[in-house]
Amino acid sequence: MSHFDQLPVSVLTTATLDWIRREVPDVPVDERRFRPNLLVRTPPGTPPFVEDEWIGREASLGDTLRLDFRRSSERCVMTNQAQQDLPHSPLVLKAIAAAHDNRLDVLATVLTPGTVRVGDPLVLG
């Protein structure tokens, strides 16, 4: 079975990650299950799947990086796989499928390359 990235950049928010944790409280969940290139910290009260609102928009991060958000990604069984200290669990993908049509995060192309550092804000255009 081959697996590949659908677009160059995957962005996930902490709001969505926190939602998954609440949906499957008995399963250890962190960003490694989803392999995002960027994890964006969102303020408390941000709804899950806020990334959907970014589709069709551009954003800047860091000094010069500019992204064009294209679509969300369809998740596969790789989400359930064991990784280091994360056990295998089909509950993760089942929760995403039931609540959000098997889609998670936002995928982007790079308009302008640049360096991003921890703590750099994502600014939607």
Rosetta silent file (secondary structure, phi, psi, omega in degrees, C-alpha in Angstrom):
SEQUENCE: MSHFDQLPVSVLTTATLDWIRREVPDVPVDERRFRPNLLVRTPPGTPPFVEDEWIGREASLGDTLRLDFRRSSERCVMTNQAQQDLPHSPLVLKAIAAAHDNRLDVLATVLTPGTVRVGDPLVLG
SCORE:     score description
SCORE:     0.000 S_00000001
   1 L     0.000  129.740  177.856    0.000    0.000    0.000 S_00000001
   2 L  -101.781  149.283  177.993    1.445    3.385   -0.910 S_00000001
   3 L  -132.646  141.476 -178.025    0.771    6.599    0.977 S_00000001
   4 L  -148.546  158.237  175.680    1.558   10.093   -0.193 S_00000001
   5 L   -79.110  142.054 -174.251    0.956   13.697    0.700 S_00000001
   6 L   -83.934  -33.687  175.852   -1.812   15.310   -1.314 S_00000001
   7 L  -143.664  165.050 -172.439   -0.396   18.874   -1.416 S_00000001
   8 L   -60.591  -32.699 -173.533    2.899   20.353   -0.188 S_00000001
   9 E  -129.837  132.002  176.124    1.701   21.779    3.155 S_00000001
  10 E  -114.581  130.671 -178.941   -0.723   20.432    5.752 S_00000001
  11 E  -124.706  128.356  179.370   -1.968   22.749    8.519 S_00000001
  12 E  -124.369  145.452  177.847   -3.872   21.570   11.598 S_00000001
  13 E  -103.353  157.588  176.332   -5.206   23.675   14.483 S_00000001
  14 H   -67.731  -26.282  177.081   -5.160   22.932   18.176 S_00000001
  15 H   -62.367  -44.104  179.394   -8.953   23.482   18.184 S_00000001
  16 H   -70.308  -41.819  178.609   -9.420   20.503   15.870 S_00000001
  17 H   -61.549  -41.649  178.073   -6.823   18.420   17.699 S_00000001
  18 H   -64.677  -36.469  177.165   -8.548   19.141   21.029 S_00000001
  19 H   -61.060  -44.885  179.908  -11.892   18.084   19.520 S_00000001
  20 H   -61.276  -42.495  178.152  -10.428   14.711   18.517 S_00000001
  21 H   -58.749  -39.859  179.034   -9.078   14.241   22.042 S_00000001
  22 H   -69.646  -34.351 -178.666  -12.565   14.854   23.451 S_00000001
  23 H   -71.742  -32.751 -179.449  -14.163   12.442   20.966 S_00000001
  24 L  -127.867   67.704 -172.326  -11.811    9.566   21.795 S_00000001
  25 L   -62.985  -20.474 -178.537  -10.788   10.249   25.414 S_00000001
  26 L   -91.875    3.635 -178.610   -9.374    6.762   25.973 S_00000001
  27 L  -116.312  126.356  175.582   -6.954    6.994   23.036 S_00000001
  28 L   -63.513  124.912 -178.316   -3.719    9.013   23.215 S_00000001
  29 L  -130.034  127.100  167.682   -3.977   11.643   20.476 S_00000001
  30 L  -145.937  179.887 -172.574   -1.439   14.200   19.402 S_00000001
  31 H   -61.906  -20.583 -179.804   -0.372   15.806   16.144 S_00000001
  32 H   -59.969  -29.328  178.687    1.927   12.915   15.194 S_00000001
  33 H   -63.117  -24.985 -172.258   -1.130   10.904   14.156 S_00000001
  34 L  -112.697   -8.575  175.466   -1.884   13.465   11.449 S_00000001
  35 L    50.679   46.486  177.838    1.628   14.536   10.376 S_00000001
  36 L   -71.582  150.214  171.853    0.876   18.237    9.821 S_00000001
  37 L   -74.163  -34.998 -179.777    3.643   20.468    8.578 S_00000001
  38 E  -132.906  134.408  172.743    2.272   23.231   10.793 S_00000001
  39 E  -111.643  116.647 -176.159    0.242   23.067   13.990 S_00000001
  40 E   -98.907  122.328  177.993   -1.489   26.395   14.625 S_00000001
  41 L   -76.455  124.402 -179.466   -2.358   27.250   18.218 S_00000001
  42 L  -108.274  152.713 -179.647   -5.895   28.645   18.327 S_00000001
  43 L   -69.021  155.652  175.655   -7.481   30.632   21.155 S_00000001
  44 L   -53.851  141.795  179.249   -9.861   28.946   23.602 S_00000001
  45 L    90.845   -6.848  176.708  -13.373   28.741   22.203 S_00000001
  46 L   -68.234  131.417 -178.477  -12.253   28.334   18.598 S_00000001
  47 L   -70.575  150.599  175.090  -14.542   25.774   16.959 S_00000001
  48 L   -64.208  155.830  178.974  -13.072   22.530   15.624 S_00000001
  49 L    65.474   23.556  176.422  -12.488   22.342   11.888 S_00000001
  50 H   -58.850  -23.223  178.470  -11.934   26.112   11.707 S_00000001
  51 H   -57.228  -29.600  179.145   -9.421   25.242    8.980 S_00000001
  52 H   -57.312  -33.833 -178.704  -12.381   24.736    6.610 S_00000001
  53 H   -70.244  -14.125 -178.397  -12.968   28.494    6.694 S_00000001
  54 H   -87.842  -14.508 -177.577   -9.483   29.071    5.291 S_00000001
  55 L   -60.912  129.782 -177.227  -10.078   27.179    2.033 S_00000001
  56 L    89.634    0.736 -179.598   -9.800   29.590   -0.884 S_00000001
  57 L  -113.794  167.418  175.166   -7.819   32.091    1.179 S_00000001
  58 E  -113.050  160.066  177.731   -4.163   32.973    1.496 S_00000001
  59 E  -147.001  155.597  174.176   -2.113   33.420    4.652 S_00000001
  60 E  -118.249  148.814  178.427    1.300   34.661    5.661 S_00000001
  61 E  -143.632  145.272  176.685    3.561   33.229    8.342 S_00000001
  62 L    63.792 -153.592 -175.542    6.992   34.246    9.493 S_00000001
  63 L   -72.101  -45.305 -172.982    9.055   36.713    7.491 S_00000001
  64 L  -138.323   -9.412 -175.292    7.989   35.846    3.948 S_00000001
  65 E   -62.580  129.748  174.188    6.077   32.554    3.783 S_00000001
  66 E  -128.782  131.282 -179.126    2.753   32.838    1.956 S_00000001
  67 E  -116.439  150.843  173.668    0.357   29.916    1.604 S_00000001
  68 E  -117.091  110.014 -177.735   -2.678   29.344   -0.601 S_00000001
  69 E   -78.593  124.514 -173.292   -5.197   27.105    1.179 S_00000001
  70 E  -104.731  -47.923 -175.793   -6.810   24.728   -1.317 S_00000001
  71 E  -170.055  171.364  174.297   -8.813   22.013    0.455 S_00000001
  72 E   -87.328  165.634 -179.981   -8.963   19.646    3.390 S_00000001
  73 E  -102.694  145.506  174.957   -7.382   16.224    3.222 S_00000001
  74 E   -85.131  127.409 -176.400   -9.208   12.931    3.230 S_00000001
  75 L   -88.196  151.346 -177.667   -7.859   10.781    6.022 S_00000001
  76 L  -125.262 -173.838 -176.970   -6.961    7.117    5.704 S_00000001
  77 H   -63.377  -15.816  177.860   -6.116    4.182    7.970 S_00000001
  78 H   -58.859  -28.239  178.106   -2.647    5.621    8.605 S_00000001
  79 H   -60.110  -30.609 -177.193   -4.347    7.837   11.203 S_00000001
  80 H   -85.779  -14.309 -171.034   -5.085    4.714   13.259 S_00000001
  81 L   -66.671  148.254  175.021   -1.594    3.212   13.101 S_00000001
  82 L   -68.617  141.104  178.306    0.611    2.803   16.139 S_00000001
  83 E  -143.594  123.066 -179.375    3.487    5.292   16.305 S_00000001
  84 L    42.927 -110.594 -178.190    6.148    5.289   18.975 S_00000001
  85 L   -95.670   10.781  176.634    4.061    5.572   22.170 S_00000001
  86 E   -97.262  119.420 -178.310    0.711    6.036   20.361 S_00000001
  87 L   -76.215  158.952  173.374   -1.214    2.737   20.191 S_00000001
  88 L   -61.937  138.335  175.598   -3.190    1.544   17.191 S_00000001
  89 L  -159.125  118.915  175.872   -6.832    2.644   17.401 S_00000001
  90 L   -72.646  -10.809 -177.531   -9.595    2.600   14.773 S_00000001
  91 H   -66.402  -29.747 -178.193  -11.588    5.019   16.956 S_00000001
  92 H   -63.459  -54.015 -179.140   -9.617    8.033   15.701 S_00000001
  93 H   -67.024  -36.008  177.992  -10.583    7.632   12.055 S_00000001
  94 H   -60.900  -41.227  179.568  -14.141    6.589   12.967 S_00000001
  95 H   -64.763  -43.299 -179.960  -14.626    9.845   14.893 S_00000001
  96 H   -66.025  -42.097 -179.446  -13.299   11.951   11.999 S_00000001
  97 H   -63.632  -44.274 -177.040  -15.414   10.054    9.478 S_00000001
  98 H   -68.359  -37.866 -173.312  -18.620   10.391   11.500 S_00000001
  99 H   -92.712  -27.212 -169.433  -18.239   14.068   12.314 S_00000001
 100 H  -143.904   34.628  174.059  -16.471   15.532    9.304 S_00000001
 101 L    53.977   36.298  176.623  -16.801   13.242    6.287 S_00000001
 102 L    67.645   18.680 -176.212  -13.342   11.744    6.852 S_00000001
 103 E  -113.560  144.778 -177.419  -11.690   15.143    6.291 S_00000001
 104 E  -155.516  142.172  176.384   -9.198   16.903    8.524 S_00000001
 105 E    76.011 -171.435  175.193   -6.837   19.881    8.359 S_00000001
 106 E  -134.232  137.236 -179.096   -6.268   22.242    5.442 S_00000001
 107 E  -103.919  143.834 -174.991   -3.878   21.654    2.567 S_00000001
 108 E  -139.022  159.363  167.917   -1.945   24.442    0.925 S_00000001
 109 E  -106.573  158.299  179.784    0.491   25.301   -1.796 S_00000001
 110 E   -92.477  120.232  175.633    3.422   27.632   -1.207 S_00000001
 111 E   -85.760  -43.460  178.087    3.090   30.989   -2.943 S_00000001
 112 E  -136.929  120.371  179.476    6.260   32.476   -1.446 S_00000001
 113 L   -68.082  158.162  177.737    8.788   30.343    0.445 S_00000001
 114 L  -177.510  176.829 -179.332   10.056   31.444    3.812 S_00000001
 115 L   -99.564  135.531  177.105   11.108   30.446    7.295 S_00000001
 116 L  -117.728  136.861  179.040    8.558   29.809   10.041 S_00000001
 117 L  -118.774  154.238  176.075    9.482   29.764   13.705 S_00000001
 118 L   -53.739  129.309  178.638    7.595   28.488   16.732 S_00000001
 119 L    96.596  -11.694  177.356    5.245   31.238   17.849 S_00000001
 120 L   -65.597  133.929  179.755    4.943   32.985   14.464 S_00000001
 121 L   -77.030  149.930  170.993    1.333   34.023   13.897 S_00000001
 122 E   -94.541  123.191 -177.561   -0.690   32.854   10.920 S_00000001
 123 E  -115.509  114.569  179.963   -2.276   35.913    9.311 S_00000001
 124 E   -77.445  140.283  179.236   -5.147   35.255    6.913 S_00000001
 125 L   -97.408    0.000    0.000   -5.372   37.496    3.872 S_00000001
